[in-house]
C-alpha cells in the first residue's frame, strides 16, 4: 500500500491506525514500486520505467540491436492481410502484454502498442517486426517518463474533447492548466 498526499500529519495518523490494526512495516520514501521508478524533488515527481526496457531487450535477445529513432515505419500500414501469419504467437502476445504495461509511463508508445494489440488473434510477421522495432526504439529512448509538476495554485484555461464526433469510442480529453 502506498500512502501519499500533501498533509504529513494525516499520513502519519493513517499510518499509525494501520500499524495498530495490522502491524504494518513502513518502508520509507517510495523509490520503486511494481517496476515504476519514482524520483521526488521540490518541483515535482518523475515516474519512469528505465530498467524495464532493458529487461525486455534482454529477453528478446536484442541488447546488441541497432536503435531506432521511431516506433513505427511510416510506410507500413498495419492490417491482417499484408504478410504471412506468425507461427508461434505466444512471444507476440507476451511482448504486447509487456509493452502495454510500459505504456503506464511511456505515452509515446500508446498508439502503436494499442494498434498492434488489435491483431492479437492473428498476428502477422509485419506485426511482429513492428513490435521488435518498438523494442529497438526503447533502446534509444529508455529514460523517458512522466513528470508531475507541483502546482500550488492552478486555473483551468482550456478543455478539448478530442473525439466528440465519434460516439463509439471512449472519451479522451486534454486539459491545459496555467
GUKOL-653486 format. One record per atom (N, C-alpha, C): atom name; chain; x negated, y, z negated; residue number from 1. Coordinates in steps of 0.2 Angstrom, whole numbers, plus 5000, padded with zeros to 4 digits. Atoms other than C-alpha are relative to their C-alpha. Last residue first. Example, Ala and Ser with C-alpha at 12.3 -4.5 7.8 and 13.67 -1.06 7.14 Angstrom:
<recs>
 atomo cadena   px   py   pz num
     N      A 5004 4994 5001   2
    CA      A 4932 4995 4964   2
     C      A 5004 5005 4997   2
     N      A 4996 4994 5000   1
    CA      A 4938 4978 4961   1
     C      A 4996 5006 5000   1
</recs>
This chain:
<recs>
 atomo cadena   px   py   pz num
     N      A 5006 4995 5001 178
    CA      A 5009 5138 5081 178
     C      A 5000 5002 4993 178
     N      A 5000 4997 5006 177
    CA      A 5018 5121 5084 177
     C      A 4995 5006 5000 177
     N      A 5006 4995 5001 176
    CA      A 5022 5115 5101 176
     C      A 5001 5004 4994 176
     N      A 4999 4994 5004 175
    CA      A 5034 5100 5101 175
     C      A 4993 5004 5000 175
     N      A 5006 4997 5002 174
    CA      A 5035 5087 5114 174
     C      A 5001 5006 4996 174
     N      A 5000 4993 5000 173
    CA      A 5049 5075 5117 173
     C      A 4993 5002 4998 173
     N      A 5007 4998 5002 172
    CA      A 5052 5057 5122 172
     C      A 5000 5008 5000 172
     N      A 5002 4993 5000 171
    CA      A 5070 5050 5122 171
     C      A 4992 5001 4998 171
     N      A 5000 4996 5007 170
    CA      A 5072 5032 5125 170
     C      A 4997 5007 5001 170
     N      A 5006 5000 5004 169
    CA      A 5075 5027 5143 169
     C      A 5001 5003 4993 169
     N      A 5001 5007 5001 168
    CA      A 5092 5023 5152 168
     C      A 4993 4999 4995 168
     N      A 4996 5002 5006 167
    CA      A 5099 5041 5150 167
     C      A 4998 4993 4998 167
     N      A 5000 5007 4999 166
    CA      A 5086 5048 5163 166
     C      A 5003 4997 4993 166
     N      A 4996 5002 4995 165
    CA      A 5089 5067 5165 165
     C      A 5001 4992 5001 165
     N      A 4993 4998 5001 164
    CA      A 5083 5072 5148 164
     C      A 5005 4998 5006 164
     N      A 4996 5004 4996 163
    CA      A 5067 5063 5150 163
     C      A 5007 5001 5000 163
     N      A 5003 5002 4993 162
    CA      A 5054 5075 5145 162
     C      A 5004 4996 5004 162
     N      A 4998 5007 4999 161
    CA      A 5064 5083 5131 161
     C      A 4998 4998 5007 161
     N      A 4999 5003 4994 160
    CA      A 5054 5099 5128 160
     C      A 5002 4993 5000 160
     N      A 4998 5007 5001 159
    CA      A 5053 5110 5112 159
     C      A 5002 4998 5008 159
     N      A 4998 5003 4994 158
    CA      A 5043 5126 5110 158
     C      A 5003 4993 4999 158
     N      A 4999 4995 4995 157
    CA      A 5039 5138 5095 157
     C      A 5003 4997 5007 157
     N      A 4998 5003 4994 156
    CA      A 5042 5128 5079 156
     C      A 5000 5005 5006 156
     N      A 4993 4997 4997 155
    CA      A 5034 5138 5065 155
     C      A 5000 4996 5007 155
     N      A 4999 5001 4993 154
    CA      A 5020 5132 5054 154
     C      A 5007 5002 5002 154
     N      A 4994 4997 4998 153
    CA      A 5012 5136 5037 153
     C      A 5001 4999 5008 153
     N      A 4996 4998 5006 152
    CA      A 4999 5126 5029 152
     C      A 5007 5003 5001 152
     N      A 4997 4994 4999 151
    CA      A 4993 5116 5044 151
     C      A 5004 5002 4994 151
     N      A 4996 4998 5006 150
    CA      A 4980 5103 5041 150
     C      A 5003 5007 5002 150
     N      A 5002 4993 5003 149
    CA      A 4975 5097 5058 149
     C      A 5005 5001 4994 149
     N      A 4994 4996 5003 148
    CA      A 4979 5079 5062 148
     C      A 4997 5006 4996 148
     N      A 5002 4995 5005 147
    CA      A 4965 5072 5074 147
     C      A 5007 5004 4998 147
     N      A 4995 4995 5001 146
    CA      A 4969 5056 5084 146
     C      A 4998 5005 4994 146
     N      A 4995 5002 5005 145
    CA      A 4956 5045 5092 145
     C      A 5005 5006 4999 145
     N      A 4994 4996 5000 144
    CA      A 4942 5044 5104 144
     C      A 5005 4998 4995 144
     N      A 5000 4996 5006 143
    CA      A 4925 5036 5099 143
     C      A 5007 5004 5000 143
     N      A 4998 5004 5006 142
    CA      A 4926 5021 5111 142
     C      A 5001 5005 4994 142
     N      A 4997 4995 5004 141
    CA      A 4925 5031 5128 141
     C      A 5003 4997 4993 141
     N      A 5002 4993 4998 140
    CA      A 4913 5023 5140 140
     C      A 5003 5005 4995 140
     N      A 5007 5000 5002 139
    CA      A 4916 5005 5133 139
     C      A 4997 5007 5001 139
     N      A 5001 4999 5008 138
    CA      A 4934 5009 5132 138
     C      A 4993 5000 4999 138
     N      A 4999 4993 5002 137
    CA      A 4934 5012 5151 137
     C      A 4999 5001 4993 137
     N      A 5006 4996 4998 136
    CA      A 4926 4995 5154 136
     C      A 5001 5007 4998 136
     N      A 5005 5002 5005 135
    CA      A 4940 4987 5143 135
     C      A 4994 5004 5002 135
     N      A 4999 4996 5006 134
    CA      A 4953 4997 5154 134
     C      A 4995 4998 4995 134
     N      A 5002 4993 4999 133
    CA      A 4945 4990 5169 133
     C      A 5001 5004 4994 133
     N      A 5007 5000 5001 132
    CA      A 4947 4972 5162 132
     C      A 4997 5007 5002 132
     N      A 5001 5001 5007 131
    CA      A 4965 4975 5161 131
     C      A 4993 5000 4998 131
     N      A 4998 4993 5003 130
    CA      A 4966 4982 5179 130
     C      A 4999 5000 4992 130
     N      A 5006 4995 4999 129
    CA      A 4957 4966 5184 129
     C      A 5001 5007 4998 129
     N      A 5006 5002 5004 128
    CA      A 4970 4955 5175 128
     C      A 4994 5005 5001 128
     N      A 4999 4998 5007 127
    CA      A 4984 4965 5183 127
     C      A 4995 4998 4996 127
     N      A 5001 4993 5001 126
    CA      A 4976 4963 5200 126
     C      A 5002 5003 4993 126
     N      A 5007 4998 5001 125
    CA      A 4974 4944 5197 125
     C      A 4999 5008 5000 125
     N      A 5004 5001 4995 124
    CA      A 4993 4943 5194 124
     C      A 4992 5001 4999 124
     N      A 5006 4996 4998 123
    CA      A 5003 4942 5179 123
     C      A 4996 4998 5006 123
     N      A 5003 5002 4994 122
    CA      A 5020 4933 5179 122
     C      A 4994 5004 5002 122
     N      A 4997 5007 4998 121
    CA      A 5030 4934 5163 121
     C      A 4996 4997 5006 121
     N      A 5002 5005 5005 120
    CA      A 5018 4948 5155 120
     C      A 5003 4993 5003 120
     N      A 5001 5006 4996 119
    CA      A 5021 4959 5170 119
     C      A 4997 4994 4996 119
     N      A 4994 5002 4996 118
    CA      A 5029 4974 5161 118
     C      A 4999 4993 5004 118
     N      A 4996 5004 5004 117
    CA      A 5014 4974 5149 117
     C      A 5007 4998 5003 117
     N      A 5002 5007 4999 116
    CA      A 5004 4981 5163 116
     C      A 5004 4995 4996 116
     N      A 4999 5002 4993 115
    CA      A 5014 4997 5163 115
     C      A 4998 4992 5001 115
     N      A 4993 5002 5000 114
    CA      A 5013 4998 5144 114
     C      A 5003 4998 5007 114
     N      A 4998 5006 5004 113
    CA      A 4995 4997 5145 113
     C      A 5007 4998 5000 113
     N      A 5002 5006 4996 112
    CA      A 4993 5009 5159 112
     C      A 5001 4994 4996 112
     N      A 4996 5001 4994 111
    CA      A 5004 5022 5151 111
     C      A 4998 4994 5003 111
     N      A 4993 5002 5001 110
    CA      A 4998 5021 5133 110
     C      A 5003 4998 5007 110
     N      A 4999 5006 4997 109
    CA      A 4979 5021 5136 109
     C      A 5008 4998 5001 109
     N      A 5002 5000 4993 108
    CA      A 4976 5039 5134 108
     C      A 5001 4993 5003 108
     N      A 4995 4998 4996 107
    CA      A 4986 5039 5118 107
     C      A 4998 5000 5008 107
     N      A 5003 4998 4993 106
    CA      A 4972 5030 5110 106
     C      A 5006 5001 5004 106
     N      A 5004 4994 5000 105
    CA      A 4976 5029 5091 105
     C      A 4997 5003 5007 105
     N      A 4998 4996 5006 104
    CA      A 4991 5017 5090 104
     C      A 4996 5007 4999 104
     N      A 4996 4994 4998 103
    CA      A 4987 5012 5108 103
     C      A 5002 5004 4994 103
     N      A 5005 4995 5000 102
    CA      A 4974 5000 5101 102
     C      A 5003 5007 5002 102
     N      A 5002 4998 5007 101
    CA      A 4988 4988 5095 101
     C      A 4995 5006 5001 101
     N      A 4994 4997 5003 100
    CA      A 4995 4988 5113 100
     C      A 4998 5002 4993 100
     N      A 5000 4993 4998  99
    CA      A 4977 4984 5119  99
     C      A 5006 5004 4998  99
     N      A 5005 4996 5003  98
    CA      A 4976 4969 5108  98
     C      A 5000 5007 5002  98
     N      A 4998 5000 5007  97
    CA      A 4993 4962 5114  97
     C      A 4995 5004 4996  97
     N      A 4994 4995 5000  96
    CA      A 4988 4966 5132  96
     C      A 5002 5001 4993  96
     N      A 5003 4993 4999  95
    CA      A 4971 4956 5129  95
     C      A 5006 5006 5000  95
     N      A 5004 4998 5005  94
    CA      A 4980 4941 5122  94
     C      A 4997 5007 5000  94
     N      A 4995 4998 5006  93
    CA      A 4994 4940 5135  93
     C      A 4996 5003 4994  93
     N      A 4997 4994 4998  92
    CA      A 4980 4941 5149  92
     C      A 5005 5002 4994  92
     N      A 5005 4994 5001  91
    CA      A 4970 4928 5140  91
     C      A 5003 5006 5002  91
     N      A 5001 4999 5007  90
    CA      A 4985 4916 5139  90
     C      A 4995 5006 4998  90
     N      A 4997 4993 5002  89
    CA      A 4990 4919 5157  89
     C      A 4999 5001 4993  89
     N      A 5000 5000 5007  88
    CA      A 4978 4905 5164  88
     C      A 5002 5007 4997  88
     N      A 4999 5007 5002  87
    CA      A 4981 4903 5182  87
     C      A 5001 4999 4993  87
     N      A 5006 5002 5005  86
    CA      A 4984 4921 5186  86
     C      A 5001 4993 4998  86
     N      A 4999 5001 5007  85
    CA      A 4996 4923 5201  85
     C      A 4994 4998 4996  85
     N      A 4999 5006 5002  84
    CA      A 4989 4929 5218  84
     C      A 5002 5000 4992  84
     N      A 5005 5004 5001  83
    CA      A 4990 4947 5223  83
     C      A 5002 4993 4997  83
     N      A 5006 4999 4996  82
    CA      A 5002 4960 5230  82
     C      A 4994 4995 4999  82
     N      A 5000 5004 4994  81
    CA      A 5019 4953 5224  81
     C      A 4993 5001 5004  81
     N      A 5001 5008 5001  80
    CA      A 5021 4957 5206  80
     C      A 4999 4996 5006  80
     N      A 4993 5003 4999  79
    CA      A 5018 4976 5206  79
     C      A 4999 4992 5000  79
     N      A 4999 5006 5004  78
    CA      A 5004 4988 5201  78
     C      A 5007 4997 5002  78
     N      A 4993 5000 5003  77
    CA      A 5000 5001 5214  77
     C      A 5002 4993 4997  77
     N      A 4996 5006 5002  76
    CA      A 4981 5002 5216  76
     C      A 5007 5001 4997  76
     N      A 4998 5003 4994  75
    CA      A 4973 5017 5224  75
     C      A 5004 4994 5000  75
     N      A 4994 4996 4997  74
    CA      A 4972 5027 5208  74
     C      A 5003 4997 5007  74
     N      A 5002 4998 4994  73
    CA      A 4961 5013 5200  73
     C      A 5006 5004 5003  73
     N      A 4996 5003 4995  72
    CA      A 4966 5013 5182  72
     C      A 4997 5002 5007  72
     N      A 4997 5006 5002  71
    CA      A 4958 5017 5165  71
     C      A 5003 4996 5006  71
     N      A 4993 4999 5000  70
    CA      A 4946 5030 5172  70
     C      A 5003 4993 4998  70
     N      A 4998 4994 5002  69
    CA      A 4927 5033 5169  69
     C      A 5008 5001 5000  69
     N      A 4996 4997 4995  68
    CA      A 4922 5015 5170  68
     C      A 5002 5007 4997  68
     N      A 4994 4996 5003  67
    CA      A 4908 5008 5160  67
     C      A 5004 5003 5006  67
     N      A 5000 4993 4998  66
    CA      A 4897 4994 5169  66
     C      A 5006 5004 4997  66
     N      A 4996 4998 4994  65
    CA      A 4898 4978 5159  65
     C      A 4998 5007 5002  65
     N      A 5005 4997 4995  64
    CA      A 4885 4972 5147  64
     C      A 5003 5002 5006  64
     N      A 5004 4995 5003  63
    CA      A 4897 4970 5132  63
     C      A 4995 5003 5005  63
     N      A 5001 4994 4996  62
    CA      A 4910 4962 5144  62
     C      A 4995 5005 4997  62
     N      A 5007 5001 4997  61
    CA      A 4911 4944 5137  61
     C      A 4998 5006 5005  61
     N      A 4999 5001 4993  60
    CA      A 4930 4946 5134  60
     C      A 4993 4999 5004  60
     N      A 4996 5006 4999  59
    CA      A 4927 4943 5115  59
     C      A 5001 4999 5008  59
     N      A 5003 5006 5001  58
    CA      A 4913 4955 5115  58
     C      A 5004 4994 5001  58
     N      A 5005 5001 4995  57
    CA      A 4922 4969 5124  57
     C      A 4996 4993 4999  57
     N      A 4996 5003 4994  56
    CA      A 4937 4966 5112  56
     C      A 4995 4999 5006  56
     N      A 4998 5006 5001  55
    CA      A 4926 4968 5097  55
     C      A 5003 4997 5006  55
     N      A 5006 5004 5000  54
    CA      A 4918 4983 5104  54
     C      A 5001 4993 4999  54
     N      A 5001 5001 4993  53
    CA      A 4935 4991 5107  53
     C      A 4993 4995 5001  53
     N      A 4995 5005 4997  52
    CA      A 4939 4988 5088  52
     C      A 4999 4999 5008  52
     N      A 5003 5007 4999  51
    CA      A 4924 4997 5082  51
     C      A 5004 4995 5003  51
     N      A 5006 5000 4996  50
    CA      A 4930 5015 5086  50
     C      A 4997 4993 5000  50
     N      A 5001 5007 5001  49
    CA      A 4948 5013 5080  49
     C      A 4993 4998 5004  49
     N      A 5002 5003 4993  48
    CA      A 4952 5031 5077  48
     C      A 4999 4992 4998  48
     N      A 4999 5007 5000  47
    CA      A 4960 5042 5064  47
     C      A 4998 4997 5007  47
     N      A 5001 5003 4994  46
    CA      A 4954 5059 5060  46
     C      A 5001 4993 5000  46
     N      A 5001 5007 5000  45
    CA      A 4962 5069 5046  45
     C      A 4999 4997 5007  45
     N      A 4995 5005 4997  44
    CA      A 4962 5088 5044  44
     C      A 4997 4993 4999  44
     N      A 4996 4998 4995  43
    CA      A 4953 5104 5040  43
     C      A 5005 4995 5003  43
     N      A 4996 4995 5002  42
    CA      A 4946 5100 5023  42
     C      A 5004 5003 5006  42
     N      A 5003 4994 5001  41
    CA      A 4940 5084 5029  41
     C      A 5004 5005 4998  41
     N      A 4997 4994 5002  40
    CA      A 4946 5066 5030  40
     C      A 4995 5006 4999  40
     N      A 5005 4995 5002  39
    CA      A 4940 5052 5041  39
     C      A 5003 5006 4998  39
     N      A 4997 4994 5002  38
    CA      A 4951 5036 5043  38
     C      A 4994 5005 4997  38
     N      A 5005 4996 5003  37
    CA      A 4946 5021 5053  37
     C      A 5003 5007 4998  37
     N      A 5000 4993 4999  36
    CA      A 4960 5010 5058  36
     C      A 4995 5003 4996  36
     N      A 5004 4998 4995  35
    CA      A 4956 4992 5059  35
     C      A 5000 5007 5002  35
     N      A 4998 5004 4995  34
    CA      A 4970 4987 5047  34
     C      A 4997 5002 5007  34
     N      A 4994 5004 5001  33
    CA      A 4965 5000 5035  33
     C      A 5002 4997 5006  33
     N      A 4998 5005 4995  32
    CA      A 4948 5008 5034  32
     C      A 5006 4996 4998  32
     N      A 5005 5000 4995  31
    CA      A 4942 5023 5024  31
     C      A 5001 4996 5006  31
     N      A 4999 5004 4994  30
    CA      A 4955 5027 5012  30
     C      A 4995 5001 5005  30
     N      A 4998 4997 4994  29
    CA      A 4949 5035 4996  29
     C      A 5000 4995 5006  29
     N      A 5003 4993 4999  28
    CA      A 4949 5025 4980  28
     C      A 5003 5003 5007  28
     N      A 5006 5001 4996  27
    CA      A 4953 5006 4980  27
     C      A 4997 5006 5002  27
     N      A 5001 4994 4996  26
    CA      A 4965 5007 4965  26
     C      A 4993 4999 5004  26
     N      A 5007 4998 5000  25
    CA      A 4970 4990 4959  25
     C      A 4999 5006 5005  25
     N      A 5003 4999 4993  24
    CA      A 4988 4986 4955  24
     C      A 4992 5002 4999  24
     N      A 5007 5000 5001  23
    CA      A 4994 4979 4938  23
     C      A 4996 5000 5007  23
     N      A 5003 5005 4996  22
    CA      A 5012 4977 4945  22
     C      A 4992 4998 4999  22
     N      A 4995 5006 4998  21
    CA      A 5024 4986 4933  21
     C      A 4996 4994 5004  21
     N      A 4997 5003 5006  20
    CA      A 5011 4997 4924  20
     C      A 5005 4994 5002  20
     N      A 5005 5004 5004  19
    CA      A 5000 4999 4939  19
     C      A 5003 4997 4994  19
     N      A 5001 5006 4996  18
    CA      A 5015 5005 4950  18
     C      A 4995 4995 4996  18
     N      A 4994 5005 5000  17
    CA      A 5020 5017 4937  17
     C      A 4999 4994 5003  17
     N      A 5000 5003 5007  16
    CA      A 5002 5024 4935  16
     C      A 5006 4996 4999  16
     N      A 5006 5005 5001  15
    CA      A 5000 5025 4954  15
     C      A 5001 4997 4993  15
     N      A 4998 5006 4997  14
    CA      A 5017 5035 4955  14
     C      A 4995 4994 5000  14
     N      A 4994 5003 5004  13
    CA      A 5011 5047 4942  13
     C      A 5003 4994 5003  13
     N      A 5003 5003 5006  12
    CA      A 4994 5049 4950  12
     C      A 5006 4997 4996  12
     N      A 5004 5007 4998  11
    CA      A 5002 5052 4967  11
     C      A 4998 4997 4994  11
     N      A 4995 5005 4999  10
    CA      A 5014 5065 4959  10
     C      A 4997 4993 5002  10
     N      A 4997 5002 5006   9
    CA      A 5000 5074 4951   9
     C      A 5005 4995 5001   9
     N      A 5004 5004 5004   8
    CA      A 4990 5075 4967   8
     C      A 5003 4997 4994   8
     N      A 4999 4999 5007   7
    CA      A 5004 5083 4977   7
     C      A 4996 4995 4996   7
     N      A 5003 4994 5002   6
    CA      A 4999 5084 4995   6
     C      A 5001 5002 4993   6
     N      A 4996 4994 5001   5
    CA      A 5003 5066 5000   5
     C      A 4996 5006 4998   5
     N      A 5003 4994 4997   4
    CA      A 4996 5049 5002   4
     C      A 5005 5005 4999   4
     N      A 4996 4994 5002   3
    CA      A 4999 5032 4994   3
     C      A 4996 5006 5002   3
     N      A 5003 4994 5000   2
    CA      A 4994 5017 5004   2
     C      A 5004 5006 4997   2
     N      A 4996 4994 5000   1
    CA      A 5000 5000 5000   1
     C      A 4995 5006 5000   1
</recs>
